[in-house]
Structures are given as structure tokens and as C-alpha cells.
Amino acid sequence: MSPPPPSVDLPTSPVQAFHPSFAARRASRPTGARPEPDSLRPTPSPSPPPAPAPALYRVKELDTPGPSIPPSRADSFVDLELSVIGPTPGGSTDDVNSTAAALEREVAALPPVDGGRDAWLFLLSATLVETTVWGLPYTVGVLHAFWSSRMFPHDEATLTLAATLQTGLMYMSAAFLGPLFTAFPQHVKTMQFVGLFVAGIALIGSAFVTKAWHLVITFGILYPFAGATYLPCATLIYEWFQARRGMATGIMFAGTGAGGTVFPFIVQALLSRFGYKATMVAIGLGFLLINTTALAFVRRRVPVGKGAGAHRRQRPISQIDWGFLKMGGMWAGTMVILFTAMGNFIPSLWIPTFADAIGATRPNGTALVAIMNAASVPGNTLTGYISDRVPPRLAIFGSCALAATATLVLWGLGTTNGLLVGFSIVWGFTALSFVGQWSRMITVISKGDPTLPGLLFSFFTMLKGVGNLTSGPLSSILLNSGEHFRGSIAKGAAGAYGNTNYGILLIYTASCTFAAALAGILFPTN
């Protein structure tokens, strides 16, 4: 019997095939056949078989990535061993070697991770998409005031629905889009442009509305299609950045704060100078132009269906390993995201009316929200940077505990402008920047499975949508009961607890945020 052909290293997934260290490790290994285990050596038989035995392939994963792998451990990211035992019918060892050579050529042709022109262009473009897609909804407060005072003064309920439905559907759409993108990766770019076109037409179409319910269609229902434009940016970043993944996602998520800080002032200036119709047409055209340009650089590092091994790079959703649902880290992460979402939106929603209630005018409530958003720009970047270097449970606990304390103390006792400004800065740096920790959490849960980051990010986004949709009704109920709380439980208490009906709302916000801190202690380190 002829000796078995040599073992050949072949990757079997996008991340495994195209990690930059794969080719380097292959080149560093001695050539020739590796000795096989005794249990796998072919046993000589008295007479040769009449026909060649079928090939037997065994794929063994030697090392899987942990959370936020530092550069010094980049070599051990992924290594697969493919042992070929017995001759291949109708084939030869040369076929296997040629496939391996083709894969190595593809590896060498891919752009580097964690740096290089392509990676930074991707990050810049993804940040632009984040800034426009998520920053524009922050202008709805300015637009809502214009709609209710100038255009539809007797349709307050309909206008409020249009304003709140927008972000709620954007978050909840991730539950549908995440699995869709995972099942059809080759059509992601097309779906991004479809979402962009629908959202842009919605913005332009809102310039020509004649009834309040038209805004529910354009702003509330059609604009959330922009979620299809944005979501791949948040998931493809896992291909471009590994050791610097937290920092990169923090920079991208900072775009929301930047847009939320700048766009309301831009829209207000345009409305004052050019009027509503010209403003909305200009916003829609600018939205289409900026994002069309940005999408030219938002692309995969590992192309789908390219070259040798292309059949391995598509994984239908039916073949996804759902074993991660049994992991304790998955459920700890779910509790963290849900609890933070339940408290995250309340300060931005209610601090303007709280400022009016206590007579804070310098800065006023709108300016306090702008301060929160502005603080989240460096906050997201810093949070992501820390998440690359600190165990997740410590980062989660520290951020959430600080945000909860600021709510109880700075906002709770905040009957002066200085305390409210201090609270806005701390809240922006911590709670509004918590999304900067998502990448580290997703890395820990996914454990190197390239199909999971998109699904997990979509699931986390949906959980945040639950918080967004429930914050308004829950907080209204709490405020209605706040008068009883002030007159009985908190009678004579200092600050907001004894002087306003916001005390119970502040306690609820702090409790949700601190519950997230406690859930974070249960999150695994790696």
C-alpha cells in the first residue's frame, strides 16, 4: 500500500481562511508530512484492495479566538489541521496541494487587519453612515416643534407617533435584518442601497406632506429602512479590526453622538433661513449623497464566494451552531443590555421638562441633552479603548455603577445648573457610551464563530429597541405616581426627591442601571 499523502493545512471559514497569521504560520512550519497518530495509521492487509479507499477528511480546530486578542497573541487566532488519510479516488495529492496554494495566495492578497488604508477607510465610512443614519433622528425634536406650531397644530398625538416610531422601528428591524444578512451575505450591498434609497426618498417626501399622518408613513415607517444601510457597518467591522476592535467600534458609535449634537442646530438654521420644504429636500439629498459615497468603502475584508474554497464561505442560517444560547455569558449579556436599555433613554427624554420644572435656563433642557450627546463622542471612543484592555465584567460594572450613582446624586440633588451639567457629562460618558462595550461582549460570546457577530449585534440592538419603546409609557406612569411618592415617602427630602414628582423616576432609572452592573459581574472574562 502506498503511504498516505502529507497533511495539509486548510481553513474552513472566512475568518479562519483569511486571518493574516494563517499563511505566516504555514510558512514557518517544516515541510513534509506530519506524523499521524498511531490510531490513524493505515494497517497493512494481506492483499491490496481492488479499488482505492475513499478519502477521509478530519477537521480539527486547534485554537479558537478569545475576546479582543492582543497583537502578541495574533498568531494563535485560528489554526485548522486537515488530515487526509488514504488516497482520493480519481485524484492526487497534487489536487490538495494546489487548493492549499490557491488559498495561500488569497490570504496574501487580503488587506491587513487593525490598520492600513483599507481598514481606516472602512472605519471612516462606517462612522459617516452611523453619524447620518442615527444622528438625523435627533433632529426630530426640532422638527416636531415646527410641525406642531406651524403645520399641524391640532394633531399632536399623530406627530408624536411619527417622532417615536422612527427610532423604535430602527432598533427592532435588527431582529429581521440580522438573520437575513447572515443567510444571504452575497446580497448585503444590494440591501444596503435599497435601504438607503427608501430612507432618502422618505426624507425628501416629507417635504411635501399635507396631512399629519403622512409623516407617520415617511418618518415613522419608511425612514427606518436606513437600518439596512447601517447594520452591515456594525458587523463587518469585526473582519477589519481584532486587537483594536473595541477602539474601532467606539469611534464608529461616537458618530451617533456627533450627529445628535450637530444636526439639530443645522436643521434649526435651515428652517429659519430657507423654510421647511427646502430644508427637507436638502437633508434628503445630502443623506443620499453622503451615504452613497461612504458605501463605496464599506466592504468586506473577506469577499464572499471568491476563488478556491468559495463553497466554504457561505453558511446558511439553518447551519448556524446555536449552542451559544446555552452559554451563561449569553444570558448575562442579555440581562446587561436589557437593563441598560430600560434606563438609557429616560434622561434624554425627560431632563428638558425637569429643567423647566426647576427653572434651569442656563443651560436649558435642550442644551443639557446636547451636552450628553457631545460627551458621548469621546465617551464611546474611551469606552471602546478600555474594553480592549480591561476584563468585561469590570468594565461593565464600573460604567453602570458610575451612571447609576450620577443619577441618584447629581440628578437627584440637581436643583442647580452646575449639578445638572455634571450629570449630563457623566451620563454621556457612561450610559450613552455603553454601546462601546458591545464588541468585547460579542467577541467573548461568539468565540471566533464568524456567523455570530452579526446575529448577536442584531439581537442586542433589538433589546435596546425594547427599552426605547417601553421607556415612554413606563416613565409616564412613574411620573403620574410621582406626586404620591413626593408627598409620602420622600416628604421633605432634598433635591428632586422632595421638590418634584421626578424622584420615583430617578430611582427607577438608577435601579435599572445598577441591575445591569450586577448582571455584568456574571459575564465571563473570556
C-alpha positions in Angstrom: 0.0 0.0 0.0 1.3 3.4 -0.8 2.0 5.8 2.1 -0.7 8.4 2.9 -0.3 11.8 1.4 1.0 14.6 3.7 -1.2 16.6 5.9 -2.3 19.9 4.5 -3.5 22.9 6.5 -6.7 24.2 5.0 -9.1 26.8 6.6 -12.8 26.2 6.5 -14.5 29.6 7.2 -13.9 33.2 6.2 -12.3 34.2 9.4 -10.2 31.1 9.6 -9.2 31.2 5.9 -8.2 34.8 5.8 -6.8 35.7 9.1 -3.4 37.3 8.4 -1.5 35.0 10.6 -2.6 31.8 8.8 -0.2 32.0 5.9 2.7 33.1 8.2 2.2 30.0 10.4 2.1 27.7 7.4 5.3 29.2 6.1 7.0 28.8 9.4 6.3 25.0 9.7 8.7 22.4 8.4 7.8 20.9 5.0 6.9 17.3 4.5 4.4 15.1 6.1 3.5 15.4 9.8 3.5 12.1 11.6 -0.1 10.9 12.1 -1.4 9.4 15.4 -0.9 5.6 15.6 -4.7 5.1 15.7 -5.0 6.7 12.3 -2.1 4.9 10.5 -3.4 2.5 7.8 -2.9 -1.1 8.7 -1.3 -3.3 6.0 -3.6 -6.0 4.7 -2.6 -9.4 3.3 -3.8 -8.4 -0.2 -4.2 -5.0 -1.8 -7.8 -3.8 -2.1 -9.4 -4.0 -5.5 -10.1 -0.3 -5.6 -8.7 2.8 -3.8 -10.3 3.6 -0.5 -12.3 6.8 -0.3 -10.7 9.8 1.2 -11.3 10.5 4.8 -11.0 14.2 6.0 -11.0 15.2 9.5 -11.1 18.9 10.5 -9.8 19.8 13.9 -9.8 23.2 15.4 -6.7 23.7 17.4 -7.2 27.2 18.8 -10.2 29.5 18.9 -10.1 33.2 19.4 -10.8 34.7 22.8 -12.0 38.2 23.5 -10.1 41.1 22.0 -6.9 39.3 21.2 -3.9 41.5 21.7 -1.2 41.7 19.0 1.2 39.5 20.8 -1.3 36.6 20.6 -2.4 37.2 17.0 -0.5 34.1 15.9 -2.8 31.8 17.8 -6.0 33.3 16.4 -7.1 30.2 14.4 -5.3 27.1 13.2 -7.0 24.2 11.4 -5.5 20.9 10.6 -6.9 18.8 7.8 -5.6 15.2 7.9 -6.1 13.4 4.7 -6.0 9.6 5.2 -5.9 7.3 2.2 -5.8 8.1 -1.5 -8.5 10.1 -3.1 -10.5 8.3 -5.8 -9.6 9.7 -9.2 -7.4 12.4 -7.6 -4.0 13.0 -6.2 -2.1 14.8 -3.5 -1.3 17.5 -6.1 -5.0 18.5 -6.1 -5.0 19.1 -2.4 -1.7 21.0 -2.6 -2.9 23.2 -5.4 -6.0 24.1 -3.4 -3.9 25.0 -0.4 -1.6 27.1 -2.6 -4.6 28.9 -4.1 -5.9 29.6 -0.6 -2.5 30.9 0.5 -2.4 33.3 -2.5 -5.8 34.6 -1.5 -4.6 35.1 2.1 -1.6 37.1 0.9 -3.8 39.3 -1.3 -6.1 40.4 1.5 -5.7 43.7 3.2 -4.3 43.7 6.8 -6.4 43.9 9.9 -6.1 46.6 12.7 -4.6 49.2 10.3 -3.7 50.0 6.7 -5.5 52.3 4.2 -8.5 50.0 3.6 -9.2 49.4 7.3 -9.2 53.1 8.1 -11.2 54.0 5.1 -13.8 51.4 6.2 -13.9 52.9 9.7 -14.2 56.4 8.4 -17.0 55.5 6.0 -18.8 53.4 8.6 -18.7 56.3 11.0 -20.2 58.6 8.4 -23.1 56.2 7.9 -23.5 56.0 11.7 -23.5 59.7 12.0 -26.1 60.3 9.4 -28.4 57.3 9.9 -28.6 57.6 13.7 -27.8 61.3 14.1 -30.7 62.6 12.0 -33.3 61.1 14.3 -32.1 63.5 17.0 -33.4 66.4 14.8 -37.0 65.1 15.3 -37.3 67.3 18.4 -36.7 70.4 16.3 -39.0 69.1 13.5 -41.7 68.1 16.0 -41.8 71.6 17.4 -42.1 73.0 13.8 -44.8 70.5 12.8 -46.9 71.2 15.9 -46.6 75.0 15.8 -46.6 75.8 12.0 -48.1 72.9 10.1 -50.4 70.6 12.1 -51.2 72.3 15.4 -54.2 70.0 16.2 -52.6 66.6 15.6 -50.2 66.3 18.5 -50.8 62.6 19.0 -50.1 61.8 15.4 -47.0 63.9 15.3 -45.7 62.2 18.5 -46.3 58.8 16.9 -44.3 59.8 13.9 -41.4 61.0 16.0 -41.2 58.0 18.3 -41.9 55.3 15.8 -38.8 56.2 13.8 -36.1 55.1 16.3 -38.2 52.2 17.7 -38.6 50.6 14.3 -34.9 51.2 13.5 -33.9 49.2 16.6 -36.5 46.5 16.2 -35.7 46.0 12.5 -32.4 44.4 13.5 -34.3 41.3 14.6 -35.2 40.7 11.0 -32.2 42.2 9.2 -29.5 40.3 11.2 -30.6 36.8 10.2 -31.4 38.0 6.7 -27.8 39.3 6.2 -26.4 36.1 7.7 -28.4 33.9 5.3 -27.6 36.0 2.2 -24.2 37.6 2.6 -23.7 37.9 -1.2 -26.7 40.3 -1.3 -25.8 42.6 1.6 -24.5 45.5 -0.6 -27.7 45.5 -2.6 -29.9 45.6 0.5 -27.8 48.4 1.9 -28.5 50.5 -1.2 -32.2 49.6 -1.2 -32.5 50.8 2.5 -30.6 54.0 1.6 -32.8 54.8 -1.4 -36.1 54.2 0.6 -34.9 56.3 3.6 -33.7 59.1 1.3 -37.0 59.2 -0.6 -38.8 59.3 2.8 -36.8 62.4 3.8 -37.5 64.1 0.5 -41.1 63.0 0.5 -41.7 64.5 4.0 -41.1 67.9 2.4 -44.4 67.6 0.5 -46.8 66.2 3.2 -50.2 67.8 3.5 -51.5 65.8 6.5 -50.0 64.7 9.8 -50.4 61.0 9.1 -48.2 61.4 6.0 -45.3 62.0 8.4 -46.1 58.6 10.1 -45.6 57.0 6.7 -42.4 58.9 5.7 -40.6 59.5 9.0 -42.1 56.7 11.1 -42.2 53.8 8.7 -40.1 54.4 5.6 -37.0 56.1 7.2 -36.3 53.1 9.4 -35.3 51.2 6.2 -32.0 53.0 6.8 -31.3 50.3 9.3 -30.4 48.1 6.4 -27.8 50.6 5.3 -26.3 50.8 8.8 -26.3 47.3 10.2 -23.6 45.7 8.0 -21.2 48.6 9.0 -21.5 47.5 12.6 -20.9 43.8 11.8 -18.3 43.9 9.1 -16.0 45.9 11.5 -15.3 42.5 13.1 -13.4 41.5 10.0 -11.3 44.6 9.8 -10.3 45.0 13.5 -9.4 42.4 16.1 -6.8 43.6 18.6 -8.2 47.2 18.3 -11.8 46.1 17.9 -13.2 47.9 20.9 -11.5 51.2 20.0 -12.7 51.0 16.4 -16.3 50.3 17.3 -16.1 53.1 19.9 -15.0 55.5 17.2 -17.9 54.4 14.9 -20.5 54.6 17.6 -19.3 58.1 18.5 -20.8 59.1 15.2 -24.3 59.0 16.8 -23.3 61.5 19.5 -21.6 63.7 16.9 -24.7 63.7 14.7 -27.0 64.2 17.7 -25.0 67.2 18.8 -24.6 68.9 15.4 -27.7 68.1 13.3 -30.4 69.8 15.5 -28.5 73.1 15.1 -28.1 72.6 11.4 -31.8 71.8 10.9 -32.9 74.7 13.0 -30.7 77.1 11.0 -32.0 75.7 7.7 -35.6 76.0 8.8 -35.1 79.6 9.9 -33.5 80.7 6.6 -35.0 78.5 3.9 -38.2 77.1 5.2 -39.5 73.6 5.7 -39.8 72.3 2.2 -36.3 73.4 1.1 -34.8 72.1 4.3 -36.2 68.6 4.0 -35.2 68.3 0.3 -31.7 69.4 1.2 -31.5 66.9 4.0 -32.7 64.1 1.9 -30.3 64.8 -1.0 -27.4 65.3 1.4 -28.3 62.0 3.1 -28.3 60.2 -0.2 -25.0 61.8 -1.4 -23.0 61.2 1.8 -24.1 57.6 2.3 -23.7 56.7 -1.4 -20.1 57.9 -1.2 -19.5 56.1 2.1 -20.9 52.8 1.0 -18.2 52.7 -1.7 -15.7 52.0 1.0 -17.9 49.8 3.3 -17.0 46.4 2.1 -15.9 43.0 3.3 -12.3 42.3 4.1 -13.0 38.7 3.1 -15.0 38.6 -0.2 -17.9 36.1 -0.3 -17.6 33.3 -2.9 -14.1 34.2 -4.2 -11.7 31.7 -5.6 -10.7 28.4 -4.0 -12.8 27.3 -1.1 -15.6 29.6 -2.1 -18.1 26.9 -1.3 -17.0 27.0 2.3 -17.6 30.7 2.8 -21.4 30.8 2.8 -23.2 29.3 5.8 -27.0 29.2 5.7 -28.7 30.3 8.8 -30.1 26.7 9.2 -26.5 25.5 9.7 -25.5 28.1 12.4 -24.4 26.5 15.7 -27.0 27.7 18.1 -25.0 26.3 21.1 -24.1 29.8 22.2 -27.7 30.1 23.5 -26.7 27.6 26.2 -23.8 29.7 27.4 -24.1 31.6 30.7 -22.3 34.6 29.1 -25.1 34.9 26.5 -27.8 35.3 29.2 -25.6 37.5 31.4 -25.1 39.7 28.3 -28.8 39.7 27.6 -29.6 40.9 31.1 -26.9 43.6 30.9 -28.2 45.0 27.5 -31.9 44.8 28.6 -31.4 46.6 31.9 -29.2 49.3 30.4 -31.8 49.9 27.6 -34.6 50.2 30.1 -32.9 53.2 31.8 -30.8 54.6 28.9 -33.4 56.7 27.2 -35.1 58.3 30.2 -32.6 61.2 30.9 -32.6 62.3 27.3 -36.4 62.1 27.2 -37.2 63.9 30.5 -34.4 66.2 31.5 -35.7 69.1 29.3 -39.0 69.1 31.2 -37.2 68.6 34.5 -35.1 71.6 33.8 -38.2 73.7 33.1 -39.8 72.4 36.3 -36.9 73.7 38.5 -36.3 76.8 36.4 -32.9 75.9 35.0 -32.4 78.1 31.9 -28.6 78.4 31.6 -28.2 75.9 30.1 -31.8 74.9 29.4 -33.0 71.4 28.9 -32.3 71.2 25.2 -28.7 72.3 25.8 -28.3 69.6 28.5 -29.3 66.9 26.0 -26.8 68.4 23.6 -24.1 68.2 26.3 -25.0 64.5 26.9 -24.6 63.7 23.2 -21.4 65.7 22.9 -19.9 63.8 25.9 -20.8 60.5 24.3 -18.4 61.3 21.4 -15.2 60.9 23.4 -17.1 58.6 25.8 -17.7 55.9 23.2 -14.1 56.1 22.0 -12.7 55.8 25.5 -15.2 53.0 26.4 -14.1 51.0 23.4 -10.4 51.6 24.2 -10.9 50.4 27.8 -12.9 47.4 26.7 -9.8 46.2 24.7 -7.7 46.2 27.9 -10.0 45.5 30.9 -11.9 42.3 31.7 -15.5 42.8 30.5 -17.1 42.3 33.9 -15.0 45.1 35.4 -15.7 47.5 32.5 -19.4 46.8 32.6 -19.7 47.1 36.4 -17.7 50.3 36.6 -19.6 52.1 33.8 -23.0 51.1 35.0 -22.3 51.7 38.7 -21.0 55.2 37.9 -24.0 56.0 35.8 -26.4 54.9 38.5 -24.6 56.9 41.2 -24.7 60.0 39.0 -28.4 59.6 38.5 -29.1 59.3 42.2 -26.7 62.1 43.4 -26.1 64.6 40.6 -29.6 64.5 39.0 -31.4 63.6 42.2 -29.9 66.6 44.0 -29.7 68.6 40.8 -31.7 71.7 41.5 -28.8 73.9 40.3 -27.4 74.3 36.8 -23.9 73.1 37.8 -25.1 69.7 39.1 -27.3 69.1 36.0 -24.4 69.9 33.7 -22.2 67.5 35.7 -24.8 64.8 35.4 -25.2 65.3 31.7 -21.4 64.9 31.2 -21.1 61.8 33.4 -24.2 60.2 31.8 -22.9 60.9 28.3 -19.5 59.4 29.2 -21.0 56.2 30.7 -24.6 55.2 29.9 -24.8 56.8 26.5 -21.4 55.3 25.6 -22.1 51.8 26.9 -22.6 50.6 23.3 -18.8 50.9 23.0 -18.5 47.7 25.1 -20.7 45.6 22.8 -17.9 44.5 20.6 -16.0 43.0 23.5 -19.1 41.2 24.8 -19.9 39.9 21.3 -16.3 38.7 20.9 -16.5 36.7 24.1 -19.8 35.1 23.3 -19.1 34.3 19.7 -15.7 32.7 20.4 -14.5 33.0 16.9 -17.6 31.8 15.0 -17.7 34.3 12.1 -21.5 33.9 11.7 -22.4 35.0 15.2 -21.3 38.7 15.5 -24.0 39.9 13.1 -26.7 37.9 14.8 -25.6 38.9 18.3 -25.3 42.6 17.4 -28.8 42.4 15.8 -30.1 40.8 19.0 -28.6 43.4 21.2 -30.0 46.1 19.0 -33.4 44.6 19.3 -33.1 44.5 23.1 -32.2 48.2 23.0 -35.3 48.8 20.9 -37.4 47.2 23.6 -36.0 49.7 26.0 -36.7 52.5 23.6 -40.3 51.6 23.0 -41.1 50.9 26.7 -39.3 54.0 28.2 -42.0 56.4 27.2 -45.1 54.6 28.6 -43.3 53.4 31.8 -41.8 56.8 32.6 -45.2 58.4 32.1 -46.8 56.0 34.6 -44.0 56.7 37.1 -44.3 60.4 36.8 -48.1 60.2 37.4 -47.4 58.4 40.6 -44.5 60.7 41.5 -46.8 63.1 43.3 -47.8 60.4 45.8 -44.1 59.5 46.2 -43.1 63.1 47.0 -46.0 63.6 49.4 -45.5 60.5 51.5 -42.2 58.5 51.1 -40.0 61.4 50.1 -41.7 64.2 52.0 -39.2 66.8 53.0 -36.3 65.1 51.1 -33.7 67.3 49.3 -33.5 68.0 45.6 -35.7 66.3 43.1 -36.9 63.7 45.6 -38.9 66.1 47.8 -39.4 69.1 45.5 -40.6 67.5 42.2 -42.5 64.4 41.2 -39.4 63.1 39.3 -38.0 61.3 42.4 -39.5 57.9 41.6 -38.4 58.2 38.0 -34.8 58.8 39.1 -34.9 55.8 41.4 -36.2 53.6 38.6 -33.5 54.8 36.2 -30.7 54.2 38.7 -32.1 50.8 39.7 -32.2 49.5 36.1 -28.7 50.8 35.5 -27.3 49.2 38.7 -29.1 46.0 37.9 -27.1 45.9 34.7 -23.9 46.4 36.8 -24.7 43.4 38.9 -25.5 41.3 35.8 -22.2 42.4 34.4 -20.4 40.6 37.3 -21.8 37.3 35.9 -20.4 38.0 32.5 -17.4 35.7 31.7 -13.9 37.1 31.4 -13.1 35.2 28.1 
